[in-house]
């Protein structure tokens, strides 16, 4: 991690003018104490930045969609995965020609998308250095269409046990990064399976599932390597299905999610597809990028290389 005092403006690039959408409630309110240091760090890095806080759920999307972005070189989501989700969906309320590159500062509880970019949780100094270089790349974006709703995600969409654990983790954010691990273990005690019909590029599967995850990137939560082979710009989504199994088997499988070895278990199946359609006997809540939005039935598709993000190369 670079020393803030050692950073000097990068003379090889035009100084960037960035809009920073930050969530003062990220990391259970702990992130707001860092904003003064973050603002100073931007100045030392030679970056121009306007900071706007969110005030309520969904406000990040509203701010991005209602701001004239023509004078900015990028918009940065400062928070966790939920803040990235809001900023992303604000961008997609604009015409494609008006969308500017997306960056992030990982200062939330869950920073799974940042981890996929090589940024450790809470490594906001490294994230500013990445922004200073100004490199961008085109990446895939997941698109969800469900009854009465339409939205986008960058990281992962889940349902079933994923939602159950995510709702519990949200209540435990006060304990920090361990919230996702504790929530997963707790929900394992009362887990249930769900009868689903899943179409993978038109091929239909019918089975009892503990969870379904549809990944654009590799990580979920803070450290779970849920889709180890996912690539963010290949035009494909990585689907991981966990079929019904006894509780003791789930507890045995759980530790392997940290390094991606869960995909070797017989109860797990993986698929790489461009579109997914999920149906269930009753409507099931879905969890995109750590948020809770939309219900089955739902169609999920991959928009190949549809958005620019700031990256390290």
C-alpha positions in Angstrom: 0.0 0.0 0.0 1.6 3.3 -1.0 2.3 6.0 1.6 -0.2 8.9 1.0 2.6 11.4 1.3 4.6 9.6 -1.4 2.0 9.9 -4.2 2.5 12.6 -6.8 0.3 13.4 -9.8 0.9 11.1 -12.7 2.3 13.3 -15.5 1.7 10.7 -18.2 -2.1 11.2 -18.0 -4.5 14.1 -18.0 -5.7 14.7 -14.5 -9.0 13.0 -14.1 -12.1 14.8 -12.9 -14.2 12.3 -10.9 -17.6 12.2 -9.3 -17.5 10.2 -6.0 -20.7 8.7 -4.8 -20.1 7.6 -1.2 -22.3 5.8 1.2 -21.8 7.2 4.8 -23.5 4.1 6.2 -21.0 1.6 4.5 -19.3 -0.7 6.9 -21.9 0.0 9.5 -21.0 3.7 9.5 -17.3 3.1 10.0 -16.4 4.3 6.4 -17.5 7.9 6.9 -14.6 8.5 9.3 -12.2 7.9 6.4 -13.6 10.4 4.0 -11.4 13.3 5.1 -8.3 11.2 4.6 -9.7 9.9 1.3 -10.4 13.5 0.0 -6.8 14.5 0.9 -5.4 11.5 -0.8 -7.2 12.4 -4.0 -5.7 15.9 -4.0 -2.2 14.5 -3.4 -2.7 12.1 -6.3 -3.6 15.1 -8.6 -7.2 14.0 -9.1 -10.1 16.3 -9.1 -13.1 14.9 -7.2 -16.6 16.0 -6.2 -17.9 14.0 -3.2 -21.7 13.4 -2.9 -23.1 11.3 0.0 -26.1 9.0 -0.4 -29.0 9.7 2.0 -31.2 6.6 1.6 -31.5 3.3 -0.2 -31.4 3.7 -4.0 -30.1 7.3 -3.7 -26.8 6.4 -5.5 -28.8 5.5 -8.6 -30.8 8.7 -8.4 -27.7 10.8 -8.0 -25.9 9.3 -11.0 -29.0 9.3 -13.3 -29.8 12.9 -12.5 -26.3 14.4 -12.6 -24.8 15.9 -15.8 -21.8 13.6 -16.2 -20.5 15.3 -19.3 -17.8 17.2 -17.3 -16.5 14.0 -15.5 -14.0 11.4 -16.6 -15.5 8.8 -14.4 -17.9 8.0 -11.5 -16.6 6.2 -8.4 -18.7 4.1 -6.0 -17.2 4.6 -2.5 -18.7 1.9 -0.2 -19.4 -1.8 -0.5 -20.9 -3.9 -3.3 -24.3 -2.4 -2.7 -22.9 1.1 -3.5 -21.4 -0.3 -6.7 -24.8 -1.8 -7.5 -26.6 1.5 -7.1 -24.1 3.5 -9.1 -24.1 0.9 -11.9 -27.9 1.0 -12.1 -27.8 4.8 -12.2 -25.4 4.6 -15.2 -27.8 2.3 -16.9 -30.7 4.7 -16.6 -28.7 6.8 -19.1 -28.2 6.4 -22.8 -25.1 4.3 -23.5 -23.3 7.3 -25.1 -23.7 9.2 -21.8 -22.2 6.5 -19.6 -18.8 7.2 -18.2 -16.2 4.7 -16.8 -17.0 3.3 -13.3 -14.5 3.1 -10.5 -14.6 2.0 -6.9 -13.3 2.6 -3.4 -13.7 -0.5 -1.3 -14.7 0.8 2.1 -17.8 -1.3 2.8 -18.4 -4.6 4.6 -18.5 -6.7 1.4 -16.1 -5.7 -1.4 -16.3 -8.8 -3.6 -16.1 -6.9 -6.8 -13.1 -5.0 -5.7 -11.4 -8.2 -4.8 -11.9 -9.5 -8.3 -10.0 -6.4 -9.5 -7.0 -7.2 -7.3 -8.0 -4.8 -4.5 -8.0 -6.1 -1.0 -11.0 -5.1 1.3 -10.6 -1.6 2.6 -7.5 -0.9 0.4 -8.8 2.5 -0.7 -5.3 3.9 -1.1 -4.6 1.2 -3.7 -7.9 2.0 -5.4 -7.0 5.7 -5.7 -3.6 4.8 -7.2 -5.5 2.6 -9.7 -7.8 5.6 -10.6 -4.7 7.9 -10.9 -3.3 5.7 -13.7 -6.5 6.1 -15.7 -6.6 2.7 -17.3 -10.0 1.3 -18.3 -11.3 -1.8 -19.8 -14.6 -3.0 -21.2 -16.4 -5.6 -19.0 -19.5 -7.7 -19.1 -22.7 -6.7 -17.2 -25.5 -8.9 -16.0 -29.0 -7.9 -16.9 -32.0 -9.1 -14.9 -35.6 -9.0 -16.1 -38.3 -10.1 -13.6 -41.9 -9.3 -12.9 -42.2 -5.6 -12.7 -38.4 -5.0 -12.4 -35.4 -4.6 -14.6 -31.8 -4.0 -13.3 -28.1 -4.7 -13.8 -25.3 -6.3 -11.8 -21.5 -6.6 -12.0 -20.7 -9.2 -9.5 -23.2 -12.0 -8.7 -26.9 -12.8 -8.5 -28.2 -15.5 -6.1 -31.3 -17.0 -4.8 -32.2 -19.7 -2.2 -29.7 -20.1 0.6 -27.8 -17.2 -0.8 -30.6 -14.8 0.0 -31.2 -16.5 3.4 -27.5 -16.0 4.4 -27.4 -12.5 2.9 -30.3 -11.3 4.9 -28.7 -12.6 8.1 -25.4 -11.1 7.2 -27.0 -7.7 6.7 -28.1 -7.8 10.4 -24.6 -8.7 11.4 -22.6 -6.0 9.6 -21.7 -4.5 12.9 -19.2 -7.3 13.4 -17.3 -6.4 10.1 -16.0 -8.7 7.5 -16.9 -11.9 9.5 -20.6 -11.1 9.0 -20.9 -13.3 5.9 -19.1 -16.3 7.4 -21.1 -16.2 10.6 -24.4 -15.7 8.7 -23.6 -18.7 6.3 -22.9 -21.0 9.2 -26.0 -19.9 11.1 -28.3 -20.3 8.2 -26.9 -23.8 7.6 -28.6 -24.9 10.8 -32.1 -24.2 9.2 -31.3 -24.6 5.5 -34.0 -25.8 3.1 -34.0 -26.8 -0.5 -36.1 -25.2 -3.3 -37.7 -26.9 -6.3 -36.6 -24.9 -9.4 -36.8 -25.1 -13.1 -33.7 -23.6 -14.6 -33.0 -23.0 -18.3 -29.4 -22.6 -19.3 -29.1 -21.3 -22.8 -32.4 -23.0 -23.5 -31.5 -26.3 -21.8 -33.9 -27.1 -19.0 -33.0 -28.6 -15.6 -35.5 -29.5 -12.9 -34.1 -30.2 -9.4 -34.2 -29.4 -5.7 -31.5 -26.8 -5.0 -30.1 -25.3 -1.9 -28.8 -22.3 -3.8 -28.3 -20.9 -7.3 -25.6 -18.3 -8.0 -25.0 -16.6 -11.3 -21.6 -15.0 -11.4 -20.0 -12.4 -13.6 -16.9 -12.4 -11.4 -15.2 -14.8 -9.1 -15.9 -13.7 -5.5 -18.9 -13.2 -3.3 -19.3 -12.0 0.3 -15.8 -11.0 1.4 -13.6 -14.1 0.7 -15.8 -16.7 -0.9 -14.3 -17.9 -4.3 -17.8 -19.0 -5.5 -17.0 -19.0 -9.2 -13.3 -19.7 -9.6 -13.3 -19.8 -13.4 -15.4 -16.7 -14.0 -14.0 -14.1 -16.4 -15.4 -10.6 -16.4 -15.2 -9.9 -20.2 -15.9 -13.3 -21.9 -19.6 -12.8 -22.6 -20.6 -15.7 -20.2 -22.1 -16.0 -16.8 -20.9 -18.8 -14.4 -23.8 -20.6 -12.8 -23.2 -22.7 -9.7 -26.0 -25.0 -8.5 -26.0 -26.8 -5.1 -28.5 -29.6 -5.1 -30.3 -30.8 -1.9 -27.9 -32.5 0.5 -27.8 -33.4 4.3 -26.7 -30.7 6.7 -23.5 -32.4 7.6 -22.5 -32.5 3.9 -23.1 -28.8 3.6 -20.9 -28.1 6.7 -18.2 -30.2 5.2 -18.5 -28.4 1.8 -18.6 -24.9 3.4 -14.8 -24.4 4.1 -14.0 -25.3 0.5 -15.8 -22.2 -0.8 -12.9 -20.0 0.4 -10.5 -21.5 -2.2 -13.0 -22.6 -4.9 -12.7 -26.4 -4.2 -16.5 -26.6 -3.6 -16.9 -27.1 -7.4 -15.2 -30.5 -7.0 -18.1 -31.9 -4.8 -20.6 -34.1 -6.4 -23.6 -32.0 -5.2 -22.2 -29.0 -7.1 -22.7 -28.5 -10.8 -21.3 -25.6 -12.8 -22.3 -24.1 -16.1 -21.0 -21.3 -18.4 -23.8 -19.7 -20.3 -25.0 -16.4 -21.8 -28.5 -16.6 -20.5 -30.5 -18.1 -17.6 -34.2 -18.4 -16.9 -35.4 -19.4 -13.4 -38.9 -20.5 -12.4 -40.1 -21.7 -9.0 -43.5 -22.8 -7.6 -43.6 -19.7 -5.4 -41.9 -16.3 -6.0 -38.4 -16.4 -4.6 -36.4 -13.2 -3.6 -33.1 -12.6 -5.4 -29.9 -11.1 -4.2 -27.9 -9.0 -6.8 -24.5 -7.8 -5.6 -25.4 -8.1 -1.9 -28.7 -6.3 -2.3 -32.2 -7.8 -2.3 -34.3 -7.1 -5.4 -36.6 -8.8 -7.8 -38.3 -12.2 -7.6 -38.5 -15.3 -9.7 -39.5 -16.0 -12.5 -36.5 -14.1 -13.9 -34.4 -14.0 -17.0 -30.7 -13.2 -16.6 -28.5 -12.4 -19.6 -24.9 -11.3 -20.1 -24.2 -8.0 -21.9 -20.8 -8.6 -23.3 -18.2 -5.9 -22.8 -20.9 -3.3 -22.2 -19.3 -1.0 -19.6 -15.9 0.6 -19.0 -14.4 0.3 -15.6 -11.1 1.6 -14.1 -8.6 -1.2 -13.7 -4.9 -1.7 -13.1 -4.1 -2.5 -16.8 
